[in-house]
Amino acid sequence: MTSRTRIKICGLSQPADVDHAVALGVDAIGLVFYPPSPRYVDLARAAELARRVPPYVSVVGLFVNATADDVARTVEAVPLTTLQFHGDETPEVCAALSAAAGHRPYTRAMRIGPETKSSSDLLQFANAYATAQGILLDALVEGYGGGGKVFDWSLIPKDIARRAVLSGGLNAHNVAEAIRLVTPYAVDVSSGVEASRGVKDPARMTAFVHAVRAADAE
């Protein structure tokens, strides 16, 4: 049976982009609640976008070092399915934030930089966040959030690949190779499907999804 890699397109801010992502059959869309990001959406816009999402497509909220009050206020206004923590949140903080959001499941991002020397570093991080639904693997860049940079995929051990959401510099040209090498549960793209910073490109979104499906079919 053919394995199916799940797809999340993150940083959506326009209704037409949400509609296009849904039409392409993505599994999740990501809304950014980190004000310094060019992809940030306020609660009113986020609620409008989430209302366009049909059943069984997840709505993921990305937070960076948010407070429990911030998260609780967000989930009260926006029907989020999953939380994604992309800052310095400890396992204890992640658990508290999840509880503040009605115990919604969460994904914890690990930013992989030069100091990550071996697969054991990734395993140690993943084990520390044992209550996380998944571990999002991204490249370390200045500041927080994705930076569109690729890291060394060979560091990802098979032990966590099926729990992993692979991110960081993915696009239609390299995602098939990433899937072949890592076999992640899901892939997460943002800047790789943009026409400019924070502005999604429908053609690039389409090409990315088609590339993932082609890799799955191999």
C-alpha positions, 0 to 999 in steps of 0.5 A, spaced: 500 500 500 502 506 498 504 511 504 501 518 504 505 523 507 501 529 510 501 536 508 501 542 512 501 549 508 503 554 514 503 562 514 496 563 510 493 569 511 488 570 505 482 567 504 483 565 497 490 562 499 486 557 504 481 556 499 486 553 494 490 549 499 483 546 501 482 544 494 489 541 493 487 536 499 492 539 504 491 535 511 492 542 515 493 549 514 497 553 519 495 560 522 501 564 525 500 568 532 506 571 533 506 578 531 513 580 529 512 575 523 510 577 516 505 572 516 501 574 523 494 574 523 490 577 528 484 573 531 479 576 527 482 574 521 484 568 523 477 566 525 475 568 518 480 564 515 478 558 520 471 558 518 473 557 511 476 550 512 472 544 511 471 538 516 477 533 517 482 539 515 486 541 521 487 548 523 494 549 526 496 555 531 503 557 531 505 560 537 512 563 540 513 564 547 506 565 548 502 566 555 497 561 557 492 567 557 494 568 550 493 561 548 486 561 551 484 567 548 486 565 541 482 558 542 476 561 544 476 566 538 479 561 533 477 553 532 484 551 532 485 543 532 492 543 534 497 548 537 504 548 535 510 551 539 516 554 536 519 558 541 523 556 548 517 552 551 519 547 556 516 540 556 512 543 562 510 550 559 508 546 553 503 542 557 501 548 561 499 551 554 495 545 552 491 545 558 490 552 557 487 550 550 482 545 553 488 540 552 489 540 545 494 536 542 501 540 540 507 539 536 513 542 538 518 545 533 526 543 534 530 548 531 536 544 528 543 548 527 550 547 527 550 545 535 546 539 533 551 534 531 548 527 531 542 523 531 542 522 538 541 530 539 534 529 536 532 523 540 534 526 546 529 532 544 524 528 542 524 524 548 524 530 552 517 532 549 514 525 550 507 528 550 507 532 544 503 529 538 509 530 533 516 534 533 517 539 527 524 539 525 526 546 522 533 549 521 535 554 526 535 561 523 536 568 527 529 570 531 523 565 531 519 561 526 521 558 519 527 561 515 526 557 509 533 554 510 534 547 509 538 543 515 542 536 514 536 531 513 541 525 515 541 527 522 534 525 523 533 518 526 528 513 523 526 512 530 522 519 530 521 519 523 514 517 523 513 522 529 516 527 525 513 533 521 519 535 516 520 543 515 525 548 513 527 550 506 522 545 503 519 547 496 517 543 490 524 542 487 527 538 494 521 535 497 521 529 493 528 527 495 526 529 503 521 524 503 525 519 500 531 520 505 527 521 511 520 518 510 517 523 515 509 523 517 508 530 514 511 535 511 510 543 513 511 548 508 511 556 508 516 560 504 517 555 499 510 556 496 511 564 497 511 569 491 514 574 496 515 574 504 508 572 507 505 572 500 503 565 498 503 563 490 498 558 488 502 555 482 507 554 487 502 551 492 500 546 487 507 544 485 509 542 492 502 538 493 503 535 486 511 533 488 509 530 495 504 526 491 509 524 486 514 522 491 508 518 495 507 514 488 514 512 487 
